[in-house]
Amino acid sequence: MKRFALLLWTVCLCSALFAQDMPDMWTKSGGNPTHPGLKWFTEAKFGLFIHWGLYSKLGGRWKDSSYYGSGEWIMNRAKAPAAEYAQVAKTFNPQGFDADEWATIAREAGVKYLVITAKHHEGFSMFDSKVTDFDIVKASPYGKDPMKALSRACRDNGIQFGFYYSQFLDWHEPNGGGNSWDFKTKDKDYQQYYRTKSIPQLRELLTNYGPLGLVWFDMPGGLTPEQTKRMIDSLRLLQPNCLFSSRVGHGLGDYRDFGDSEVPPVPIDGAWESIYTHNDSWGYIQHDLNFKSPEEIIHLLSNVASKGGNLMLNVGPDGDGKWPQYSINYLKATGKWLQQYGESIYGTTYGLIPAQPWGVTTSKPGKLFLHVWETPANRKLRIPGVDAKVKSIKILGTRQTLTFTQQPGETTVQLPVTLPDTRNTVLVMEYDGQQSDLSQLRTQTVSNQYKAAEIPAVWAVYNGAAKNKLFTWSHYFGDWKHDNCAYDMTAPEDALVFPLDIQDTGDYKVILDYACDQASATQQGVVTLNGQQLPFLTLFAGNYDTHQPLMFIHHAVGILHIDKPGKHNLTVKPVSGNKKELFRLRKIILQPVK
């Protein structure tokens, strides 16, 4: 939904640096913790985003060219003249749209709230607006307001309803933000645009469609903090219980939205949301068939919940109002999983035990939910750090009680020969007393009972000048990726120390996952553990700037032998004499040698 030229607008809203004092950098919610709407929002956990507009009719093609990435940006990418692009509305007649069908699929998928684009950057209003003639009622042969039917259908199905609204970008309007190929930027009057279209349309949305759960703003610009606050205050008078997303700008939203396709590496305080699209585009592209599988959606949902947030997954209907069949099938499959395991998602807080080789955890008072993504080879599931008195461990949604042993500092569960769901079987551990919050414990478990241990660089202890920050990039236009990487390691004292709890003796192959540009290639580094040294030279992976993706390689640097289980420190550092940063390390991988 973004393009590189506008990235700076969203960095302050959706990203944060992640330095040595890791937990402190990620505790600001940036929201309004007293807002009455946050109760339902923080309990919902799973939302559905829908991008639908004139771009859906185009399906990723303008004239003779096909576009990949974010289909809703096709007008901008093709630099289509506003008057010519507006002609698309004359053929936009989504007779396949069925509000009840949409809401039913959403309910069966297990989503608790739905947000749809009322107006995206193209400027076309998908509702009956008295402010403009460029809307679906007056400019298209469809001639009806689909938002009336959809808002009603969502409420009939127990789903909170909300609108997306691009408050600043509007490529159709001379005074709207973004369109510089038709309208000269120096001639724009952004205040006039807000007065005559943006704010009046927001008032329409908050007045004519019943109680809204939220308004999902996007692309702030053209307003000072004071002007933004005045706008918000005036809108709140219409619906005090309606939430406003953080992309309204200037830190004035009620909850925090991270960048597109971004999940924070550690639990975050306050109400927040992670947004992903089901394939590579937000708006419909006919030739984009790279859909996330049910397993990927389930893992994404449980991972976001394990950090304490909501997942809002996007679907892009086509110009006829039909969803891609893969989206229907895979969302319904996710809903079936939630029918059995939904207690481990809805109404939970972040997991008190950090991610393990087998999966992640979520929490409720007196309960810890264990999301088992990968089964250990010996069927013994180790849960480190359990200091409360464990009463029982069961497969969630069944009466099947599992055998466990509790020792100081850890509990081990004996898993059955087969688990009900190889994608994610959830166990529920019920306990008495108080369980310590170990969610940001740096020590990472390594065991030869799993294919590999992948340990993000954010969990290391940073020394010297070594720092960690979020790098944002994409392969396709707008298909954003986010990676926290260690950087600025030039001298031996700029070391990363990974505290490990290694469960099994044996040999482990060490693989470094990093990005490295030409200037940093062929520099010396070393991995050390218990006196063992693995020297290496960095390898060129690819150059990175705002127009190049961050390219990562897996560099196997050698074998380490563990002759005694227990706590060990693995260190990665440059060798003396380097003049450039060693690399940008994303994670280390310890692979048991079989």
N, C-alpha and C positions, 0 to 999 in steps of 0.2 A: 504493500500500500504506500510505500514511500519511494522516493528516488534519491539518488546520491546528493543532488544539489540541495535537498531539503533536510538532509540528515541532521544538521546542526540544530534544527528546531526541536527534534525529538530526543536528542541525547540527554539534555538536562531533565527530561520527563521520564525517560524510559531506561536509562542506564546509570551505572555508577562505577567508580573505580573501586578496585578490590585490592587493598594494600596489605601490608604485613599484619595490621591489627584487624584481621578479617571480620570477626564478629561485629565490631563497632561500626564498620562501614556499611553494614546491611541491616541496621535496625530502625532506620527512619521509615515510617509508613507513608509519610507525605499525604496523609488523609485526615478525615474528620472523625475521630473515634466515637463521637457522641451522636452521630447521625442515626435516626431511628431505622433507616432502611438497611443499615449494615448487618442487622441480625439475620434477616433472610439471606442476604448476599453471602455472608461468611459461612452459612450452613449449606448453601446451594451446591457449591464446588464444581458443578458442570453446567456450562452454558453453551448456547448455539448462536453463532454469528452467521448472518446471511448477507452476502453482497449481491445485489440485484439492481440492474439499471439498464441504460441503453447499451452499455458495453457488453451486457449479456447477449443481446441480439447480434452483436458483431462477432462474438465467440473467438476473439483473438486474431481477427483478420480485418485489415483496412485496405480496401482496394486490392492490389495484387500481393500484398505482403502479409506474412504470418508473424505474430509476435509471441514471445514466450515470457514467462514470469508473471507479473501482475496485470491481468487483463483489464482491470478497471482503470489503468493508466494509459489505455491505448490512444485516447485523444491527444494526450500530451506527447507520447512517444512518436506518434505519426505526425505531430504538429498539424493536426487536422483543423482547418478553419472552423471557427465556432458556427458560422452560418451553415456551412456544409455538413458539419457533424449533427447539427440540430435536425437535419432532414431524416436522420435515422428514426426519429420519433414517429414519422408518418407510417412506418412499417412495423412499429412495435405494438403487437397485439397478442399478449400472452394468454391465449384462450385455455392453455393447459393449467393455469394457476388454480389451485384448489386450497383455500385457506385451511379447511378442516383436515385435508390430507397432510399438509405441512405440519400442523399442530399435532396430529396423531403420530406421525413419524417421530417428531421431537419427543413426545411423551414416551413412546416405546423405546427411544434411545436412552431414556433416563435423564435427559437434560431438565434443568429446573428454571432456566430463564432463556429468553430468545431476544436477540438484538438484530434489527434489520436496517439497512441503509435507506434512510428517508431522502437524503441527498448526498451523493458523493461528489468528488471534485469536478466531475463533468458538468455539474450545475443542474441536471435534470431532477425534478422533484417526483418521487414515486408516491405522492399523495395529492389530494385535492387541496391546492394552495390558492388562496385569494391574492397572494402577493405577486404571482407570476403566471404567465400563460404557458411557460415551458415546464409543464407537468403532465403526468400520465393521463389525467382526465381531459385536459383541453388540447394537448398537442399530439395525442396518439389516438388511433382508432379504437383502442380498448375502452376508453371513455368512462372508466369506473375507478374507484379508490380502493386498491387492494389492501391498504393498511387498515381500513375500517374492518374488513372481514378478518384479517389476520389477528388484529388486536383482540377481537371478540373470541376467535377460535382458541387463541392461547389461553385466555382467562378461563374458557370453558374446560380446558384440559389441565388446569392448575399450574400453568406456566407463567412466570413473571414476564411482562412484555416491555421492551425498550426500543428506542430509536438510536441509530447512528446518525450523526449530522456533522458534515464537514463545514465548520463555521467560518473558515477564512478562504480556503481554496475554492474557486468557482471559475472554471475556464469559459463559461458561457457569458459571464457578465463583464462588461468593460472595467468595472471597478472592483471586481473580485480578484483574489490573489491567484498568482500562478501563470496565467496566460499572458506571456510576453510576445508571442508570435503574431497575435492579432491586435493586442492593445499595449501601447507603450507604458512601461512601468511608471515612468516619471509623471504620466498624466492621471494615474489612478487616485481615486479618493476612497480609501478603505473605510473611512468613517461613514461615508455615504452608503457604501455597500452594507455595512452592519445595520445602519438605520432603516434601509429600505427593503432588505431581503433577509439577511441572516437572522437578526433578532426577531423580526415579525414572524418568520417561519418557525423558529423555535417556540414562540408563543402559541402558534397554531398547533404544533405537535403536543404541547403540554395542556392544551385546552380541549381538543376535539377527539381524543382517542382514549378517553377514560384514564384511570390511574396508571401511571407508568412506573415500572420498577427502576428504570434508569435512563439517562440520556448519555450516549457514548460519543463524546466530542472527539474531533480529530483535527490535527494540523492547526494549532493556534498561530496567530499572527495578526499584526495590525492594531493590537490593543495593548495599552500599558497595563500593569498590574491593577491600578486603580479602576481603569475602565472595565477590565475583566471582572473585577469584584462587583462593580455596579450592575453589569449584565447578569451575573449569577444571582445576585440578591433580588433583582427584579423577577427573574424566572422562578426563584424559589417560592415567591408569593403565590404562584399558580399551583404548585404541587410541592408542599414542604417535605413529603416523604420520598420524593424521587431523588435517586442518587445521581451525581454528576461525576463522570470519569476524570482522571487526572490530566487527560489531554486537553482539557479546557484551558490549561496553561497557567503559568506562574505559581504552581504548587497549590492551586485553589480547589482541586477536586476532592471528592469524598473518599476515594480509594485510589490505589496506585495501579496503573497499567504498565507492564513492562513492554519492551520493544517487541515487534513482531517476531514470533518464534523464539522467544527468550524465556528461560527458566533460571531464576537465581540459583547459585550453587549451594546455598545454605538457607535454613528457615528465615523468614522475614516477619517482623512484627507488623501488626495491623492488617487491614483488609487489602488484598491485592489480587491481580488477575494476570494470567499468562494467556496469550492469544496465538493460536496456530490455525493454519488452513489445511483442509483435508488433502489437497494435492499441492501443486506449486504455485497456484494462482488463487487470488481471493475472488475476483470476478470470473465468470465462466469463460473457459478457453476450450474449444472443442477438441483440440489435439493434445491437451494436457491430461494424461491418464496415470500420472504418478501418484496414486492414492495411497494413503497410509492404511495399513492392514488393521483389522480389529486388535491384533496383539499390540501393534504400535500405539494405537489409541489408548488401550487399557494401560500400557506401561506409562504413557505420557500423563494420563489422568492420575494414576497413583503416584507418580513422581512429583507432580505439581502439588497434590494433596499432602505428600510427605514433607513439603516445604511450607505448608500452611496456606496455600493459595487456591484460587479457582482456575480451571481450564475453560476457555471459551474457544470452541472448535468451529471453524468456518466451513460453510457449504456455499457453492456458487450455482444457483439455478440457471438454466438456459433462457433464451429469449422467449420461449413459449411458457415459461413458468414451471418447468419440470426439473427436478433434481437429477444429477447423475445417478445412474443405478448403483454404481459402486458406493456412493455416499449413503444411499438408502440401506443397502445390504449391510455395510460395515457398521453404520450407526446402530442399526437394529441388533447386530451381533454384540455390540458394546452394551446395549440395553439388557440383553439376556444375561451377560456377565454381572451387571449391576443388580439384577433381580436377586441373585444369590449373595453377592458380596457388597452390595450398596452400603451396608452399615459401616464398612471400613472406609468409605469415602464421604458420604453426606454427614454434615455436622461434626466432622473430625477436626482436630488440630494437628499441627505438624508432629512428626514422629519423634519420640523421646530418645530413640536409638538411631544413630545416623545410618546412612546407606551401608549395606553389607554386600559381600560377594553374591549372596543369594537374592537380594532385592532391597526393598525399602519398608519403612514402617509409618503408620499413622496412629493417632491416639484419641481416646476418650477417657473420661474419669474412670479409673479402675480397669481400663482395658488398653492393651497394646495390640494393634493389628499388624501381622507379619505378612507382607506381600511377597510371596515366593515366586520369583521369576526364573530362577535356575536352581535345580535340585542338586545338593552335594552328592558325589558319587557313593559315599558310604551311608547315605540317608540320615545322617546325623546333622541336624540344623543347629548351629551354635548361635546364641544370642548373647553378645557381650554386654556387660554393664548392668545387668538386671539385679537391682538391690532390694526391690520390694518382694514380699512374700507371694510366690506364684500359687494360685489356687487351682487353676486348670488351664489346659491348652486344647482347643478344639479346632476342627476345620469349620470355618464360618458357614452358617446356614445349615449345618448338620448337627447331629448329636454325637458325632464320632470324636471321642476323647483320645488324645495322644499321650503316650508315655513320655515323661520328661524327668530330668535330673537337674536339681539346682545346687550349685556350688557358689562360694563367694566370688562375685564378679562376673558370673556367667551362668546361663541356663542352656541345656542341650535337649533338643526335642528329637525323638525317634519318629521319623516319617514313615508312612506306609510304603509299600512297594510301588504303588501308583498313586498319583494325586488327581483330583477331579478335573483340574484345568491346567494344562502344561504352560499356558500363557501367563497365568497368575492365579495360583490357589492362595487364598487368604486364610491364615490361622489367626484365631483370637486368643490372646493370653489374658486371663483375668487374674488380678492380683489384689492383695490387701496392703494398706499402708501407702506410703509415698514413693513413687519411682523417680529417681534423679533424672534431671534433664541433661542428657549427654549428646544432644543433637549437634553440637558444634565441637565435639571431641575430635582432635586431630588424628589420633592413632587409628590406623587403617588395618583391617584384617587381611592376611594373606594365607591361603590354604591350597594344597594340591588337590583338594576335592572339587575344585572348579576349573574351568577352562583357563581362566586367567584372572588376575587382580588388576583392575584398571583404576589408578589413583590420580585424580585431578591435581594439578599443581597448586590449586588453591588450598589444599590441605597441608602443604609443606610449611615449615617454619622458615621465614625469610630472614636472611642475614645480609649485612653490608648494604650495598646499593640495590640489591634485588627487590623488585616490585612486581605487583600483579595488577593487570587492568583488563578491562573488557575490550576485545577487538570485534568489530562488526563488519560483515562482508556478505557478499552473495555471489553465486554463480549465474543465476538468472536475474533479470531485472526485478528488484523488489523482493526476491525470495531470500529474506535475511537470515543469516547465521550469526551466532554470538558465541564467542569462546573467551573464557578467562585464561590468560596466559602469563607466565612469569617472563619478565624481560629485564633489561638493564644489568645483566650479569656479565661483567667484563674482567673481574679480578677474582682470585681464589677466595677472598673473604666474602664475595657475593654468592654465598652458597645456599642451596635449598636443602633442608634436612627433612626427610620424610619419616615420621615415627611409625614403625610397623609392628604389628603383633602377628608374628609368623607362627602358624599352628603346626606345621609339618616340616620335618627334615627333608633334605634332598636338594636337587639342583633346580635353579630357576633362571630362565632366560630373561635378560633385562632389555626392554624395548622402550626407546624414548620417542614420544609422539610430539613433534615440534614443527614450527614454521621457521624457515631460514632463508634470507635473501642472499643475493650474490655477494654483497659486501661482508657478510658474516660467515660465509662458507669456508671450510677448511681450517677452522680454528680448533684449538685443542681444549677438550674437556675431559672430565674424569668422573666416574661413578665409584663410590667407595662404600663398603660395608664390612665391619669386623676385620679390618686390615686388608681385605681384598680390594683390588683396584681394577677398574675396567676403563682404560684410556680410549678416547675416540676423537675423530675429527668430524666436525659438523658438515652436513651434506646440504647442498643447495636444493631448496624445495620450490622456490618461486618468489618473485618480487611482489611486494604488497604496497598498494597505495589506495586512494579512494576509488580508483577505477579498476583495480585488480583484486581478485579474490585472494584470501589468505589460504595458501596451499600448505598442507601438512603431510609429513612423511612418517612412516614407522621405521625407526633406525634401531636395529638389533645391535647392541654394543658388547654383548658377551654373556657368560654364565657365572652366576654366583652360587656357592654351595652353603647350605644351612645345615650345620651339624647339631644344633640345639634349638628347639622351639623356644619362643618367648619374645620379649621386646627387643627390637633392633632398630638402629637408625641408618637409613640409606641416604647418602649425600650425593648431590649433583652439583658440580661447580666447574668454573673455568680453570684452566691452567695458566700460570703466570706468563705474561707476555702478549696476551690478546689485546688488540686495539679496538675492536668492535664488540658489541654485545654478542654473547655466545649463540643464542637463538631465542625463540619465543616458545617456551615449553608449555604444552597443553596438559600432558599427563605422562605418567610412567606406567608401564605395563610389565607385570611380573608373571611369566608364563611357566608353569611347572613343566619340567622335562620328563616326559613319559618313557 
